[in-house]
Amino acid sequence: MIRAVDVLSGVLSGAAPEPARRVVASRALLAVEELVFPLHEELVLAENADAAAREATDEQWADDAAVRRWVTETLAEHAFSYNELHEVWEDDPDHVEPQGDHPV
């Protein structure tokens, strides 16, 4: 996951969110989200990652710190959405219910 964030930082930092960079951002963000949100369907994760990359602004990719804030805020927003749909019980990882906190 740290490597994916480093890739995002390196590729996006100081760059305008042009189409090619948005594709890289979407794919790297998707790789992170697949690890962090294992119960979400891949299509939902892909749509979330694409939407986040599409909506990124110049300021959000202005420098390394801005890119890392963008990643953190995006994951936090997606974790909130994920929490609304899933709750994984630590003592029973196969048990899933609505509502709860995600460890992002």
MARBA-401578 format. One record per residue: residue number from 1; residue in three letters; x, y, z of N, C-alpha, C in turn. Coordinates in steps of 0.02 Angstrom, whole numbers, padded with zeros to 5 digits, m for minus. Layout:
{bami NUM,Ala,{X,Y,Z},{X,Y,Z},{X,Y,Z}} ...
# end
This chain:
{bami 1,Met,{00041,m00059,00000},{00000,00000,00000},{00044,00062,00000}} {bami 2,Ile,{00097,00061,00039},{00142,00119,00041},{00173,00131,m00027}} {bami 3,Arg,{00190,00078,m00063},{00218,00086,m00131},{00167,00119,m00177}} {bami 4,Ala,{00104,00100,m00172},{00053,00131,m00214},{00047,00205,m00199}} {bami 5,Val,{00049,00224,m00135},{00046,00294,m00117},{00108,00331,m00142}} {bami 6,Asp,{00166,00299,m00139},{00227,00328,m00166},{00221,00339,m00241}} {bami 7,Val,{00193,00290,m00276},{00182,00297,m00349},{00136,00356,m00362}} {bami 8,Leu,{00081,00360,m00325},{00035,00416,m00333},{00071,00482,m00321}} {bami 9,Ser,{00110,00485,m00269},{00146,00546,m00252},{00195,00565,m00307}} {bami 10,Gly,{00233,00516,m00330},{00284,00529,m00381},{00255,00549,m00448}} {bami 11,Val,{00201,00516,m00468},{00171,00529,m00534},{00128,00591,m00534}} {bami 12,Leu,{00094,00605,m00478},{00045,00659,m00478},{00071,00725,m00451}} {bami 13,Ser,{00121,00722,m00409},{00146,00782,m00375},{00167,00836,m00424}} {bami 14,Gly,{00136,00895,m00417},{00153,00952,m00459},{00126,00948,m00529}} {bami 15,Ala,{00083,00899,m00542},{00057,00889,m00609},{m00016,00909,m00613}} {bami 16,Ala,{m00035,00934,m00671},{m00106,00948,m00682},{m00142,00881,m00690}} {bami 17,Pro,{m00204,00876,m00665},{m00240,00813,m00670},{m00265,00801,m00741}} {bami 18,Glu,{m00219,00788,m00787},{m00236,00774,m00856},{m00258,00700,m00863}} {bami 19,Pro,{m00288,00682,m00919},{m00317,00614,m00926},{m00268,00556,m00910}} {bami 20,Ala,{m00207,00559,m00935},{m00160,00503,m00923},{m00145,00496,m00848}} {bami 21,Arg,{m00136,00552,m00814},{m00122,00550,m00742},{m00183,00526,m00703}} {bami 22,Arg,{m00242,00544,m00727},{m00303,00521,m00694},{m00309,00444,m00698}} {bami 23,Val,{m00289,00416,m00755},{m00291,00343,m00763},{m00242,00310,m00714}} {bami 24,Val,{m00181,00336,m00709},{m00131,00309,m00662},{m00158,00315,m00591}} {bami 25,Ala,{m00185,00373,m00574},{m00212,00384,m00506},{m00268,00335,m00492}} {bami 26,Ser,{m00313,00325,m00539},{m00369,00280,m00529},{m00345,00209,m00518}} {bami 27,Arg,{m00297,00186,m00558},{m00273,00117,m00552},{m00234,00105,m00487}} {bami 28,Ala,{m00192,00153,m00468},{m00154,00145,m00406},{m00201,00148,m00346}} {bami 29,Leu,{m00249,00194,m00348},{m00297,00199,m00294},{m00339,00135,m00289}} {bami 30,Leu,{m00357,00107,m00346},{m00395,00044,m00347},{m00355,m00012,m00314}} {bami 31,Ala,{m00290,m00016,m00327},{m00247,m00067,m00297},{m00248,m00061,m00221}} {bami 32,Val,{m00244,00000,m00196},{m00247,00012,m00123},{m00315,m00008,m00096}} {bami 33,Glu,{m00368,00012,m00129},{m00435,m00001,m00104},{m00452,m00075,m00105}} {bami 34,Glu,{m00425,m00113,m00152},{m00437,m00185,m00153},{m00407,m00218,m00091}} {bami 35,Leu,{m00352,m00192,m00067},{m00321,m00218,m00006},{m00359,m00196,00057}} {bami 36,Val,{m00380,m00134,00058},{m00410,m00104,00117},{m00484,m00122,00126}} {bami 37,Phe,{m00519,m00131,00071},{m00591,m00144,00072},{m00607,m00211,00039}} {bami 38,Pro,{m00587,m00267,00069},{m00594,m00332,00037},{m00665,m00356,00026}} {bami 39,Leu,{m00713,m00329,00062},{m00782,m00352,00055},{m00821,m00315,00001}} {bami 40,His,{m00794,m00260,m00023},{m00828,m00222,m00076},{m00818,m00258,m00143}} {bami 41,Glu,{m00867,m00252,m00186},{m00862,m00281,m00253},{m00810,m00241,m00292}} {bami 42,Glu,{m00772,m00275,m00335},{m00720,m00242,m00373},{m00748,m00186,m00417}} {bami 43,Leu,{m00806,m00195,m00445},{m00836,m00144,m00487},{m00850,m00080,m00447}} {bami 44,Val,{m00875,m00087,m00386},{m00887,m00029,m00343},{m00822,00006,m00328}} {bami 45,Leu,{m00770,m00032,m00311},{m00705,m00002,m00296},{m00678,00035,m00357}} {bami 46,Ala,{m00684,00005,m00416},{m00660,00037,m00477},{m00698,00101,m00491}} {bami 47,Glu,{m00764,00100,m00481},{m00803,00161,m00492},{m00783,00216,m00443}} {bami 48,Asn,{m00772,00197,m00379},{m00752,00246,m00329},{m00683,00276,m00346}} {bami 49,Ala,{m00636,00234,m00365},{m00569,00257,m00382},{m00571,00303,m00444}} {bami 50,Asp,{m00609,00283,m00495},{m00615,00324,m00555},{m00646,00392,m00539}} {bami 51,Ala,{m00698,00392,m00498},{m00731,00455,m00481},{m00684,00500,m00442}} {bami 52,Ala,{m00646,00473,m00395},{m00598,00513,m00356},{m00545,00544,m00402}} {bami 53,Ala,{m00520,00505,m00449},{m00469,00531,m00495},{m00498,00584,m00542}} {bami 54,Arg,{m00559,00572,m00565},{m00593,00619,m00610},{m00606,00686,m00576}} {bami 55,Glu,{m00620,00685,m00511},{m00639,00745,m00475},{m00579,00782,m00444}} {bami 56,Ala,{m00519,00755,m00450},{m00460,00786,m00421},{m00447,00854,m00453}} {bami 57,Thr,{m00422,00900,m00412},{m00407,00968,m00436},{m00332,00980,m00438}} {bami 58,Asp,{m00311,01034,m00470},{m00241,01052,m00473},{m00211,01058,m00403}} {bami 59,Glu,{m00249,01089,m00357},{m00224,01100,m00289},{m00213,01033,m00252}} {bami 60,Gln,{m00255,00984,m00266},{m00248,00919,m00232},{m00186,00881,m00255}} {bami 61,Trp,{m00159,00898,m00311},{m00099,00865,m00337},{m00040,00913,m00343}} {bami 62,Ala,{m00043,00968,m00306},{00008,01021,m00312},{00077,00998,m00291}} {bami 63,Asp,{00083,00957,m00240},{00148,00932,m00216},{00137,00867,m00179}} {bami 64,Asp,{00192,00837,m00154},{00187,00772,m00120},{00138,00774,m00062}} {bami 65,Ala,{00142,00826,m00021},{00098,00831,00037},{00025,00835,00016}} {bami 66,Ala,{00011,00872,m00037},{m00057,00879,m00062},{m00083,00812,m00088}} {bami 67,Val,{m00041,00775,m00124},{m00062,00710,m00151},{m00076,00662,m00094}} {bami 68,Arg,{m00033,00662,m00043},{m00044,00618,00014},{m00108,00636,00052}} {bami 69,Arg,{m00123,00701,00058},{m00186,00723,00089},{m00245,00699,00047}} {bami 70,Trp,{m00239,00705,m00020},{m00292,00683,m00065},{m00305,00608,m00056}} {bami 71,Val,{m00251,00568,m00054},{m00259,00496,m00044},{m00292,00482,00023}} {bami 72,Thr,{m00268,00514,00076},{m00295,00503,00143},{m00369,00522,00146}} {bami 73,Glu,{m00386,00580,00119},{m00455,00603,00120},{m00500,00558,00078}} {bami 74,Thr,{m00475,00536,00021},{m00513,00491,m00023},{m00526,00425,00012}} {bami 75,Leu,{m00474,00396,00043},{m00483,00332,00078},{m00530,00340,00138}} {bami 76,Ala,{m00524,00396,00173},{m00569,00407,00231},{m00641,00412,00208}} {bami 77,Glu,{m00653,00448,00153},{m00721,00454,00126},{m00748,00386,00104}} {bami 78,His,{m00706,00347,00070},{m00727,00282,00047},{m00736,00233,00106}} {bami 79,Ala,{m00696,00242,00159},{m00704,00200,00219},{m00770,00215,00252}} {bami 80,Phe,{m00790,00278,00254},{m00855,00296,00283},{m00911,00261,00245}} {bami 81,Ser,{m00907,00263,00179},{m00957,00230,00137},{m00956,00154,00149}} {bami 82,Tyr,{m00896,00126,00153},{m00887,00055,00165},{m00918,00035,00233}} {bami 83,Asn,{m00907,00077,00283},{m00934,00064,00350},{m01010,00061,00350}} {bami 84,Glu,{m01041,00100,00307},{m01113,00100,00303},{m01140,00033,00279}} {bami 85,Leu,{m01098,m00004,00242},{m01121,m00066,00212},{m01096,m00129,00248}} {bami 86,His,{m01039,m00125,00281},{m01007,m00184,00309},{m00983,m00173,00380}} {bami 87,Glu,{m00989,m00225,00420},{m00956,m00225,00485},{m00924,m00294,00493}} {bami 88,Val,{m00859,m00295,00501},{m00823,m00358,00510},{m00808,m00365,00584}} {bami 89,Trp,{m00829,m00419,00612},{m00817,m00433,00683},{m00749,m00464,00690}} {bami 90,Glu,{m00706,m00435,00732},{m00637,m00460,00739},{m00635,m00533,00761}} {bami 91,Asp,{m00681,m00555,00804},{m00679,m00623,00828},{m00711,m00672,00778}} {bami 92,Asp,{m00744,m00647,00727},{m00775,m00689,00676},{m00771,m00654,00608}} {bami 93,Pro,{m00714,m00660,00573},{m00703,m00623,00511},{m00752,m00641,00455}} {bami 94,Asp,{m00789,m00697,00461},{m00837,m00714,00410},{m00906,m00683,00422}} {bami 95,His,{m00915,m00652,00481},{m00978,m00621,00498},{m00978,m00548,00476}} {bami 96,Val,{m01026,m00530,00435},{m01031,m00462,00408},{m01101,m00435,00421}} {bami 97,Glu,{m01105,m00374,00447},{m01169,m00341,00458},{m01162,m00267,00438}} {bami 98,Pro,{m01218,m00232,00427},{m01215,m00161,00412},{m01187,m00121,00472}} {bami 99,Gln,{m01162,m00062,00458},{m01138,m00014,00507},{m01071,m00036,00539}} {bami 100,Gly,{m01032,00012,00562},{m00971,m00004,00598},{m00913,00040,00577}} {bami 101,Asp,{m00856,00028,00608},{m00795,00066,00594},{m00745,00026,00555}} {bami 102,His,{m00716,00058,00505},{m00664,00026,00465},{m00597,00051,00490}} {bami 103,Pro,{m00546,00009,00494},{m00482,00029,00524},{m00437,00072,00480}} {bami 104,Val,{m00464,00107,00431},{m00421,00151,00390},{m00399,00210,00431}} 
# end
